[in-house]
Amino acid sequence: MKTSLGAKTLLYPAPVMVVGTYNENGQANVMTAAWGGRLVAVHELGLHTQFIGEVMDVKVDEMLVTNKQQVNIERLDPILFAPDSGLYYGLGTLIGEAFSIGKELVQHKDKA
C-alpha cells in the first residue's frame, strides 16, 4: 500500500531512477520513475528540450516511511549503477547529519 508524503521534491537516488521488479512467474518489468506532478513550461534549448514541472505528490510504500513521514533510506536499501564501469554499488548507510558533518570536517581541517 502506498502512502502520500505530499508535494515534496524527493526522489532517491536523485536525479533519475529506474525501477525494476519481477512478477510471480519471474518475468522482469522495468520502468523509469518520475515525480507526480504537472507540466508548467517547455523551453526549447537548441538540441535539447527543458521541461519545467510542479510536484503535486510523492507516493512511497508504507513499509519505507518513518513515524516522521520521511523515507527510511536504510530500509529502502538503494543501489547505484555506474554506467561507465557497468558496476552496481550499495548505498544507504548513515554517515552523518546534513550541515553538522560539514562543520566537523572544517574544524578538523583548521586543527591540522
Secondary structure, DSSP 8 states (H G I E B T S, - for coil): -EEE--S----SSSS-EEEEEE-TT--EEEEEE--EEEEEEEEEETTEEEEEEEEEE-EEEGGGB-TTS-B-HHHH--EEEETTTTEEEE-------TTHHHHHHHHHHHH-
